Amino acid sequence: MPKFIVADDHPLFRGALVQALEQHFKMADIVQAEDVESLQKQVQENNDADLLLLDLHMPGASGFSGLIFINGQYPHIPVMVVSANEQASIIHQAIDYGAAGFLPKSSPPEMIGSAIEQVLQGDIWLPANLPPADQVDNDDKAAIAEVVASFTPQQFRVANMLADGLLNKQIAYEMDVTEATVKAHLTAIFRKLGVHSRTQAVLAMNQLNLSPPQLDSCPPAHSETGP
């Protein structure tokens, strides 16, 4: 009986994906997450899951950071990206960052089942007629990805809230910790990223970012300096 974690912030699509899984895998055990915080909880409690189906635009993550973090912390759980971003460059980047497959949200239900079957068998599933990857220098992104994979769960949450433009007091409120604790996390994050300011940290994290489908947006960077 396969166990799936379905992580998507849109209830309607999450429900449709769960329904497709239930139809194809009659005895499947399925748990759901709507943001990165609940995803971390579900992965910790269900670390024997056979597959994680992950939306790239989860609240609490910046672009590919969620995929990178989960792969770094739980490398034994294959992750299949499910996204409305269907550009070839994004699909190739997802695979480069460790995804076991890329399922466009436009996929019909019958394709979903067969695609997931392939991934469960250890194959990488990609959309048909995918153009080849562009030959670009991704050394900087690879270095940032390696750092993000090493973050603790708390550091990961702080780094993404920082990238979203939150101030220390706002981060402390969201995490129910003191500002001193937030500053300690930021100091560790800065050290791992090899940066010395909030702006540099945001720029580093944003290298893993991507625009939402049909919407170009950049997280605001606050001018506050130091942790």
N, C-alpha and C positions, 0 to 999 in steps of 0.2 A: 504494500500500500504506500504509494509515494506521498511525501509531505512537501507542500509548497508554501512559500511566503509570498504574498502578493502585496507589493508596496506601491501605492499610487494615491495622490491626494484628491483625485476626482472620484467621488463615490459612485457615480453612474458607470464610469469606465471600469473601476475596480470591481463593481458588481458584475459587469458583463464578462470580465476576464475570469472571475470566479465561476460564473455559470458555464463558460466554455470549458474550464478545467473539470468541473463536475460532470459535464456531458461526456468528455473524452476519457477521464479517469474516474470510473464509477465509485471507487472506494477511497478516493484521495482525501488526505487530511490537509485542510487549507486554513492558514491564519493570515490576517490582514494587518497592514500598517498604513497610516495616512500621512506620516511625516517622519523625519529622521529619528526623532526621539522615540516614537513608538516602534520604529524599525529596529533600533538598537535593542529595545526590550524584547521584541519578538525573536530576534536572532540569538540573543543570549539564552532565552527560554526554549528555543527550538533549534539548537545548533546541530541537530541531526537531520535538518531539512535536506531534501534531495535537490531543491532548486529554489532560488530567489528570483522573482520576476520584479524588476526594478524600473520605475519611471525615473528619467534623468532629472525631472523638474520637481523633486520632492522638497517641501518646505524644510529648511534647516540644512540644506546642502547647496553648494555652489557648483553647478554644472556637473562635471565628472567626479567631484570630490567624494560623493556618496559611494559610487562604484569603487573608487580607489580605496577608500577607507574600509569598506566591507571586505574587499579582496585581501587587504593587508591584515585585518584582524581575524577573518574567518576564511582562510584560503581553501578549506575543504568544501565550502558551499559554492557550487557553481552559480553564477549570476547571469541571467539573461535580461538584457536591457529591453524595455518596452517603451517606445517613445513616438511622439508625433513628429520629431525632428528626423526626417528621412534623407537628409543630405548625405551623399556618399562619404564626405570628409568626416562627418560625425560618426557614422557607422564604423569606419575604419579606426577612428580614435577610440571608440568604445572597446573594440577588440584589442587594440594596443594596450589599453588599460586593464585588460584581463577579463572582459565579458566573454561568456561562453556562447553568445549569440545575440542577435539584434532583431527584434520583432516590431515592425512598424504597427502603429495603432490602427492603421487602415486595413490591416490583414483580416480576411474573412475568418469566421469561427473554425471552419474545417482546416485552415492552414495553421491556426494556433496549435491545435492538437498535434499535428504531424511535426511541426517545428520543435515543440517541446519534447516529443518522443526522441527526436534526433539528439537533442542536447542531453537528455537523460542517458542516452547510450554512449555519451562521451564525445560526440561530434560537435563542431561549431556550426551553427545554423545562421545563414545570412540570406537576405532577400535575393531573388533571382535577378540576373542581369546587372549586378552591382559593378559600377566602374572601378577600375583599379585605383589604389591609393596614390595620391600625389606624392612625389618625392620631395619632402621638406625636412628641414632640420628641426627635430623636436627634442634636442638635448635638454633645453631649459625646462620644458614641460615634463620630461621624464624625471628630472631631478626633483621638481616640485612634487610630482606624484609619489616619488619614493618617500619624501618627508611626510606627506599627508597620510600615507599608509602606516607610518610609525606613530601617528598621534594616538593618545589615549582617547577614550570616548568623550571625556570632559574637554580636552584640548580641541577635539574636532568640533564640538558644539560652539566653543568660544571663537574659534577661527572663522567659522561660517557666519556667526552673528557679527563679528568684526567686519567681514567682507560685505555684510548687508548694511553696514553703516551704524550699528548700534554703539552707544557709548558704554563705558565701564559700568555705570550705575544701571543702565538698562539691561546689560548682560547679567549683572548680579541679580536683578529682579527676576529675569526670565529663568535663571538657574537656581534661584533661592539660595544664594551664597553671598558672602561679603565681597565688597569691592577689592579687598586685599587678596582674596582667593582668585578673583578674576585677574588681577595684576600678576599674580604668581603664574597663572596659566599663560598669560600673554608673554611673560618673560621667557618661559620654556618654548613657546611657539616661535618667538623671534629668534631664539638661539638655534632651533632646528631649521628654520627657514634661512638662517644666515642674514637676517635683516636687523635694522636698528630703529625702525619707526613703524607706526601704525600704517602710514601710507604705503611704505615698502611692502608690508605684510599683505595689505589689500591687493596691491598690484601682483604680488606673487600668486595669491589665491585665485585672482581673476584670470590667470593664464589657463586655469582648468575650466573656466566658465564657458557658457554658450548661451546664445539668445533664445528665449522661448519661441515656440512656433508662431510665426506671423507677427512677432513683436521683438523689436530690438531695444534692449535696456541694459544699463550698467549700474551696479550697486554704487551708492554714493560713498565717497571716502571722506571722513571727517578730518579736519585739520589738526586735531589733537595729536600731540607728539608723545613718544615714550609709551610704556605699558599703561 
